[in-house]
Amino acid sequence: MKKKYIDILMATYNGEKYLKEQIESILNQTYKDFRLLISDDCSKDSTREILSKYAKKDKRIKIYKQEKNLGYVKNFEFLLSKVENEYYMFSDQDDVWLPDKVKKSLETLIETNSDLAFSDLVVVDEKLDVIKESFLQYCGLTERVKKEQKYDTYYLHNSIAGCTIIGRKSMIDKIIPMPENTKFVIHDYWMGLISASYGKIAYIDRKDILYRQHDNNCVGYGGKNEKVLSKKEIRKKILDEQIEKFQALNELKDRFPKEIQLKNKRALEYYKKINDIKVVNLNLKMYHDVYKGQTLKFYLKSMILLNLNIWK
């Protein structure tokens, strides 16, 4: 493959426990032509000392030390603003990258002529022992991610883990600034929405990250701590989240093309309507307009769950 330069973006905060292992896994990639840009968000532990030592040893590393706490979303946004190369990747501070991650991610992005690509993860514990072989399978997303990643395939449920992303610099101007007004439109989901609206998303059918779960994860997979919900609770949770999410996306409508604005508006109208039904929603055309891009299994399961208000 012809030489391409990549900016790898790592946001850090109090990451001393696992930081060295993650940095080493990046520096030891089989693909070497990258810069590692690290922005520390006012860490109070030894993170900054660790970063300074690595920066002195490897000229590919550039460190930014924030003077005011940004939060992880705005910290990643700051890093996106510093991208100079044609391609960029996101990195967490506590995972481990397998040796071919950069090489294979870049190959997929170029071969598919995509604007953003993402992959699966192996979920591991603090000691890197496997919890789940596939993050996407655990989340019930394996069928969905193998469909063509159009907006109507993707917009109802985030299937992209930020630490697996590789993207093109040309899309960054549309991605930033990132929204801050809802916890249901976080950075990786937003990046997928924008990339699907204006460009092309590809799925990398690989697991090149050991996705470490521990007590201090900002975002994780839930796992054994997740509460088992009744169907009534699941329905309410979905509706609450979707209504808040699509309210936010409708407030941000100017960031999307006209046809996407209409799709987001229709989705909000649908979720508000079925939130108020007494027993059954008979307007399944409205449901179909919102869910027609999904897999058949997800389409049918959601149709029964959402359009009936009979669950105990």
KEFI-35132 format. One record per residue (C-alpha): y, x negated, z. Coordinates in steps of 0.05 Angstrom, whole numbers, plus 5000, padded with zeros to 4 digits. Example, Ala and Ser with C-alpha at 12.3 -4.5 7.8 and 13.67 -1.06 7.14 Angstrom:
BEGIN
491047545156 497947275143 
# end
This chain:
BEGIN
500050005000 506949754981 511049525042 514850085076 518950025139 518350535195 522450675258 518050865317 521951265369 520051245442 523751625497 522451355567 523751605637 520451315700 514551095657 512650445692 505450635706 502950695634 508650405593 505749715581 499250005554 502850455505 507549905480 501749425470 497949955430 503950015384 505149275376 497749175360 497749665302 494449435238 500949625202 506349145225 512749335186 516349755237 521949755288 520550035357 526750395383 526450575456 531650995493 531050995569 533851615603 536451315669 529651105698 529650955772 523250545773 521749885738 521650185667 527949815645 525449145669 518949245631 522749435568 527348835573 521448355578 518148655515 524648635476 525347895490 518247765465 518348185401 524448235355 521948905327 523849235393 530849515405 532649825473 537950345488 539750475561 542851145573 548351185626 547651935637 541052325639 539952685573 533253025582 527452885536 529753325478 536653035474 533752335484 529352435423 535452715386 539252085404 533651655376 533452065311 540851905302 539051155304 533751185248 535450715191 528850655154 525951165106 520551395154 520151505229 514951675281 515251955352 511851635412 510751855484 511151325539 504251435569 499251505513 495050995474 495350935399 488950745362 489950145316 490450505248 495151065270 501450815235 497850605172 493951265163 499851705182 504351365130 498851405077 498152155087 505652285085 506451905020 500152154986 501852885001 509252784984 510953125050 517253125093 513353155158 506053045177 502353125243 495253025270 490453225324 489652865392 484152655439 485952915509 484352405563 485552315638 489351765673 483551275663 482951465589 476451835600 475852415550 477553115575 477553455506 475553135440 480553565403 487153825428 487854305369 480854585379 482354705453 488655085433 484955485380 489155195324 484054825280 483555375228 490955475225 492954745215 488254675156 491955225119 497855025077 503454915128 508555415100 513855735145 510056395151 503656015171 507155615225 512956005254 509156455303 505755895341 507455155348 501554735325 505154065324 504853565381 511253145377 507752485391 503552565327 509552665281 511452225222 517452445182 522452255129 529552055147 532252515092 530653125135 534152885199 540953165181 537953855180 533953755244 539653525290 542853775332 536754085365 537254745402 537754755478 538155495492 530755665500 524555315528 520555635472 523955255416 522754535437 523753915394 517053885358 516854625343 524054595317 522454005273 516654385243 520855005231 526254615195 521354195154 517454815133 524055155114 526854605070 520954165053 513454065061 508853955121 502053615118 496353595168 493152905181 485853055194 485052495245 485552365320 489251705329 492351815398 489251825467 493652375497 493952195570 494552755621 496952605692 501152885748 507952695717 507252955646 513553285620 509353685570 501853735572 495854125550 494954545613 487454485620 484154635687 490754855719 491755435671 491256125701 486156605670 490257205648 488157925634 489358225565 495258615593 498257965621 496857595556 500258135515 506458135561 506757375559 506457355483 511857895476 516457575527 515956895494 516557145422 522557585438 526257015472 524256525416 526456975358 532857165394 534456425396 532456315323 536756905302 542656615340 541355975300 540756345234 545855905198 540955325204 535955675159 535655895086 537056635073 529756835063 527856505129 533556855165 530557525142 523657325165 526257135234 530157785239 524058205220 519757845272 524757995327 525258725307 517658785308 516658465376 522258895407 519159525377 512159415403 514759195471 516959915481 510960295453 507360775500 500360725471 499860515398 504260245342 502660615278 507360205234 502359665214 506459485153 511559195200 505958805234 503358565167 510158315145 510457865207 503157635209 501057595136 501156835134 496156745190 488656625188 484357255184 481557155254 488457075285 491157655244 485858145267 485757915340 493357965346 493458645311 488958955363 492158615423 499458735406 499459415373 495759755429 498759845499 492360055534 490159415568 488659405643 
# end
